[in-house]
Amino acid sequence: MIERMETGQRMSKIVKHNGVVYLCGQVGAGDTVAEQTRDCLSRVEALLEQAGSSPDRILQAIVWLADMADFDEMNAVWDAWVPEGHAPARACGEARLARPELRVEIIVTAACDA
């Protein structure tokens, strides 16, 4: 069974299937990449909780940065947030994001209660 949560015309914020939760890309508010990353991860955490999961159950994360020059600043926030011993498989690349003020977007797949 596929369960979709917070579904609109274009996308669902959460999709659950066979014990896996897929989140839509999350962005955050703020002027710096650190502020946006913190806010983004807070949103990820809230969606995971809503889906019956948590940061220590993340399987994979894909991080898009508007500028790879922000890599170290984003990683400082990421490293402090990821539970020790539970780092997921992760990729990070540079991409033009949906709005010019956005500096980071994170896409997460995690294990969840079926």
HELIX and SHEET records of a PDB file:
HELIX    1   1 VAL A   33  GLN A   50  1                                  18    
HELIX    2   2 PRO A   55  ARG A   57  5                                   3    
HELIX    3   3 MET A   68  ASP A   70  5                                   3    
HELIX    4   4 PHE A   71  TRP A   81  1                                  11    
SHEET    1   A 5 ILE A   2  THR A   7  0                                        
SHEET    2   A 5 SER A  12  HIS A  17 -1                                        
SHEET    3   A 5 VAL A  20  LEU A  23 -1                                        
SHEET    4   A 5 VAL A 104  ALA A 111 -1                                        
SHEET    5   A 5 GLN A  26  VAL A  27 -1                                        
SHEET    1   B 6 ILE A   2  THR A   7  0                                        
SHEET    2   B 6 SER A  12  HIS A  17 -1                                        
SHEET    3   B 6 VAL A  20  LEU A  23 -1                                        
SHEET    4   B 6 VAL A 104  ALA A 111 -1                                        
SHEET    5   B 6 ILE A  58  LEU A  65 -1                                        
SHEET    6   B 6 ALA A  89  GLU A  94  1                                        
END                                                                             
